[in-house]
């Protein structure tokens, strides 16, 4: 089974495929800890915590999951396609890893 990581930062979208879940999760962690510049949208100034600066999605796991990187650098892990459910946990990346690694 292969895993695809999709990164959306503003209008830029990139895709990368990985052979293992651990490789895909490591890529998500690298992307989530990367560049966190503020985002200005439509001439309006938003507080950094109000905006999602990047969305990083993992496909190939049992269910869609990923991490939203807020403009202030905070991370929110999520799972689901139509209804996104925020994952509980002190560390969003650890919550994501646990969510996709546990068998139902």
Secondary structure, DSSP 8 states (H G I E B T S, - for coil): --EEEEEEETTEEEEEEESSHHHHHHHHHHHHTS------BTTB---GGGSEEEEEEEESSSS-EEEEEETTS-EEEEE-SSS-EE--SSSHHHHHHHHHHS--
